[in-house]
Amino acid sequence: MKNITISLDDAVHLQARIKAAEQDTSVSALVKNYLVQLLNGTNVSGQSEFDRLAAREQLVRNRLFAARKGLRATNNLPREALHDRA
């Protein structure tokens, strides 16, 4: 295991120590967890950004179809507006 040294502003260091105390851990452990998540492409819940966005897309699609709207313009616009025949 390697040790690293980082520089922080006093305010950031204080906030990090408070956050670490709230989570019953150390600032070093917070930084380590952050770096591991960053390198694995995951967030705090262990979900990748791709998976998070895919789940959000599915949620939006489900809401559209539940409201009886689809992803096609013909489902959401009257014919006159679709073809700009005003």
Helices and strands as residue ranges (DSSP letters): H 10-22, H 27-40, H 49-66, H 73-76, H 79-83
